[in-house]
Amino acid sequence: MAQDDLISFFTRQAEAMGAQVIPVDGVRDIGPQLVEVLKSYGRKVALVDSPVAREAGLEAALAAAGFHIEKDGAGFARQVDTGIVEFDYGIAETGTLAMDATGLKERLAAMLPLTCVALLRAGRIRANLSGVIDAYLERGNWPGYFTLVTGPSRTADIERSLTIGVHGPERLLIILVKDNGGDRLGR
């Protein structure tokens, strides 16, 4: 499947699972988009350092717009409105995000706040889970803590009453960066 087809399929599947996909042409466009989108969700943000976050200058862009940014500390991500974290891969077949969450900050920022912003390079979308597993294995060591995220947190009780956001974020925003950021090895 061509990369453009993977991107379209991933977007449809992610949105069908309740995520909001926000495509941007390159990393320089992430800051302005995030500032506009996050205003209505609160101004406290947990930002995990990553290549995309650094290239986009996210810390400076958010700070200039009046956001309070947490980058570490004992209570990291526990009292913020939004967590921003880069994910390693997307799975087109299911609209799922994959991440090496061995680092505690990645897990906390992705799972504790009410809103999770997932930064994903479009070139890192794979057709299916097998493609993601192969990409991780080609990179070397398997992650110590492997996380798959498909849409906002959903749970239901015995009466099948669906609740969003009980065991994780109630909103998942995927910033899909359409630049050259992923060769077949995912580097």
N, C-alpha and C positions, 0 to 999 in steps of 0.2 A: 504494500500500500504506500502511495506517495505521501511525503511529509504533510503537505497541505490537507490531504484527506484524513490523515491521523489527527491533525489539529481540529478539523471540523467535527470529526466523530467524537473526539475527547470532549470538546465543548458541549455538544448535544447531550452526551451521557452525563457529564458533570452537572449541567443545568437540570436535567431530568431528576437528578438525585438531590436537588435543592441548593446547589452551589451557585454563586454568581461569578461568571467568568468575565474578566475585564481584559481584553487584549490591548497591548501597547506595542508600538513599533520598535521600541528599543528601551534600554535602561534609563535613558535621559527622560523618558516620558512617565516613569513610575511615580516619582515624587508628586508632580502636579495632580495626577489622577488620584493618588492615595489621599492627599490633603483634602480634596473635594469630597471623596466618598466617605472618609472617616469622620468628618465634622459631625455628622448626625449620630455617631456611635459613642462619643465621648473623647476626651483629649488625653487620656492616660494610655501609653503604648509600651509594650515590652518588645524590644527590637533585638533579635539575635543577629550577631555579626555574621555576614556571609559575603561571598563574592558579589552577588547581585546587589545586596544592600549597600556595599561599599561603592561599587561602580555607579549606582544610581544616586549616591549622596543622600540616602534616605534620612540619616540622622539630622543633617543640616536642613533639609527641606521640611521635615516635620517640626523641628525646633523653631525654624523661622515662622512657621504658621501657628505657633503657640501651643504645640503639643508637649506634654511632659513625657520624657523618654526614660525608661528603665533599661539598663543594659546588664546589670548584675545585682548582687546583693542577696541576703538571706531570704528575703520575701519576694524574689524575682517572679514576676508575672502573676502574683497572687491577688493583687488589688488593682489590676489594670482593666481597661475596657477592651483592648485589642492586643493580640500577639501577632508579630510579623516574623515569619520564618521561611527560609528557602527550602523547597522540596527538591529532591534529586531527580525524580522521574514522574511522568504521568502515564496512566494506562488508558489508552483510547477505548478499549472494549467496555470498560465499566465506569469511566470518568473518575478513576481513583488516583490519588497522589501517593507516592512512595518516598520514604525518607529514612536515612540512617539517623536514628534518634538516640544513638549511644550517649551523646551529650545531654545532660539533664536540662539545660536551657532550651534545647529544641523541643523536648517533650513538654515542658512547662508552658512555653509560649504557644504551642500548637493546641494544647488541651485545656488550659485553665480559663483563659478569658472568654467572654461571651462571643467575641468575634475573632476568628482566625484569618489572617491574610497570608495566603500561600503564594510565594514567589516561585514561578516555574518558567524555565526557558523552554520555548516551544520545540526546540531541537531535541529535547530530552523526552518527548512523548514517544512511547513504544506501543506497539499494537496490542500486546496482552501481558499478563503477569510473567509468562515464560521469557519474554523479551527483556523485562526488567530484571529478572533473576539472572539471566545471561549477562546483562550489562554490569550488575554488581559483581558477579564472579570474574568477569574480565578485568575489572578494576583492581582485584586482589582480594583482600580479606573480606569475609562476609560481615555485615554490621553486627555489633554486639546487641543492638536493640533495633529491630526493623519495624517500621510503622507504616501501615496502609490506612489512608483516610478517604472515605467515600461520602461526600456531602456532610452536612451538619450532623451533630449527634442526634440519634433517634432511638427511642426506646418505647416499649409498649408494656402495659400490665396484662394480667390474666384476662381482663375484659377487652383486650385489644384496643385500648385507648392510647393513641399515639401521643407522645410528648417529645418536643424538640429541645435539645440543650441540657439534658439532665447529666449525662456522663461526658460532656465535652461542649465545645462551642455550639451556640444556636445559629451562628452565621458562619459560612465559609465563603470567603472571597478569594478567587484565584486570579492573580495578576499574571497573565500569560504574555511573556516577553518574546516577541517575534524577532529575534536577532540570531546571530550565529553563536550558539552557546552550548552545543552538544554534538560532538561527533559520535560515531557508532560505539565508542567506549564510554561515553557519558562524561567526558572531561571537559 
